[in-house]
Amino acid sequence: MGFFSLDPTRVLDLILTAFECNLSNLTYLRLISDFGSNDATTQLIGFKIRNQSPDSKTSANLFSMIALLVKHQVIELSNIWSYMATDNDKLKNLLVRQKESLNY
């Protein structure tokens, strides 16, 4: 990429990571949509989903970022959905833990 021969995929990954850490800065949405293709962005996010621990704060930020990207039509929900799918037992356990944490 440019004078420094940077890998475009790595640059997009860094942009996504920066956005994930600073979700209030919506300038990243334009940068991501201008820089990466829908497929490349979806694949990078899918890789992030598959390689993170489910209990981390990163998980919440990652899914918030995905929601913003879908809302602003940077990526399509149908493309990212296959990476987000999980089995029903995991969802039930997550729901139980969430209810317990809310004293529900």
C-alpha positions as CSV (number, residue, x, y, z in Angstrom):
1,M,0.0,0.0,0.0
2,G,1.5,3.2,-1.1
3,F,5.2,4.0,-0.6
4,F,5.7,1.6,2.3
5,S,4.3,-1.5,0.7
6,L,1.9,-2.2,3.5
7,D,-0.5,-5.2,3.3
8,P,-4.0,-3.8,2.6
9,T,-5.6,-6.6,4.7
10,R,-3.4,-5.8,7.7
11,V,-4.2,-2.1,7.4
12,L,-7.9,-2.9,7.3
13,D,-7.4,-5.1,10.4
14,L,-5.8,-2.2,12.2
15,I,-8.6,0.1,11.3
16,L,-11.2,-2.4,12.5
17,T,-9.2,-2.8,15.8
18,A,-9.0,0.9,16.3
19,F,-12.7,1.3,15.7
20,E,-13.5,-1.6,18.1
21,C,-11.6,0.3,20.8
22,N,-13.2,3.7,20.0
23,L,-16.8,3.0,19.0
24,S,-18.0,6.6,19.5
25,N,-15.8,7.8,16.6
26,L,-18.1,7.1,13.6
27,T,-15.4,8.4,11.2
28,Y,-14.1,4.9,11.1
29,L,-17.3,3.8,9.3
30,R,-16.5,5.9,6.3
31,L,-12.8,4.9,6.4
32,I,-13.8,1.2,6.5
33,S,-16.3,1.4,3.7
34,D,-13.9,3.4,1.5
35,F,-10.9,1.2,2.3
36,G,-12.1,-2.4,2.3
37,S,-14.5,-4.4,0.3
38,N,-17.5,-5.9,2.0
39,D,-16.1,-9.4,1.6
40,A,-12.7,-8.5,3.0
41,T,-14.2,-6.7,6.0
42,T,-16.6,-9.5,6.7
43,Q,-13.8,-12.1,6.6
44,L,-11.6,-10.1,8.9
45,I,-14.5,-9.7,11.4
46,G,-15.3,-13.4,11.1
47,F,-11.7,-14.2,12.0
48,K,-11.9,-11.9,15.0
49,I,-15.1,-13.6,16.1
50,R,-13.7,-17.1,15.8
51,N,-10.4,-16.2,17.6
52,Q,-11.6,-14.4,20.8
53,S,-12.7,-15.5,24.2
54,P,-16.5,-15.3,24.7
55,D,-16.2,-13.7,28.2
56,S,-13.9,-10.8,27.3
57,K,-14.8,-7.1,27.1
58,T,-13.5,-7.3,23.5
59,S,-16.5,-9.6,22.8
60,A,-18.9,-6.9,23.7
61,N,-17.1,-4.2,21.7
62,L,-16.7,-6.5,18.7
63,F,-20.4,-7.2,18.6
64,S,-21.2,-3.5,19.1
65,M,-18.9,-2.7,16.2
66,I,-20.6,-5.3,14.0
67,A,-24.0,-3.8,14.9
68,L,-22.8,-0.3,13.8
69,L,-21.3,-1.7,10.6
70,V,-24.6,-3.4,9.7
71,K,-26.7,-0.4,10.7
72,H,-24.6,1.9,8.5
73,Q,-24.6,-0.7,5.7
74,V,-20.9,-1.2,5.6
75,I,-21.4,-4.9,5.9
76,E,-24.4,-7.1,5.4
77,L,-25.9,-9.1,8.3
78,S,-26.4,-12.1,6.0
79,N,-22.7,-12.2,5.3
80,I,-21.5,-12.1,8.9
81,W,-24.2,-14.3,10.3
82,S,-22.5,-17.6,9.5
83,Y,-19.5,-16.4,11.7
84,M,-21.8,-15.5,14.5
85,A,-23.8,-18.7,14.7
86,T,-23.5,-20.8,17.8
87,D,-25.3,-23.8,19.1
88,N,-28.4,-23.5,21.3
89,D,-26.7,-24.8,24.5
90,K,-24.2,-22.0,24.4
91,L,-26.9,-19.4,23.9
92,K,-29.0,-20.9,26.8
93,N,-25.9,-20.8,29.1
94,L,-25.2,-17.3,28.1
95,L,-28.8,-16.2,28.8
96,V,-28.8,-17.9,32.2
97,R,-25.5,-16.2,33.1
98,Q,-26.8,-12.8,31.9
99,K,-30.1,-13.2,33.9
100,E,-28.1,-14.1,37.0
101,S,-25.8,-11.1,36.6
102,L,-28.9,-8.9,36.4
103,N,-30.5,-10.6,39.4
104,Y,-33.4,-11.3,37.1
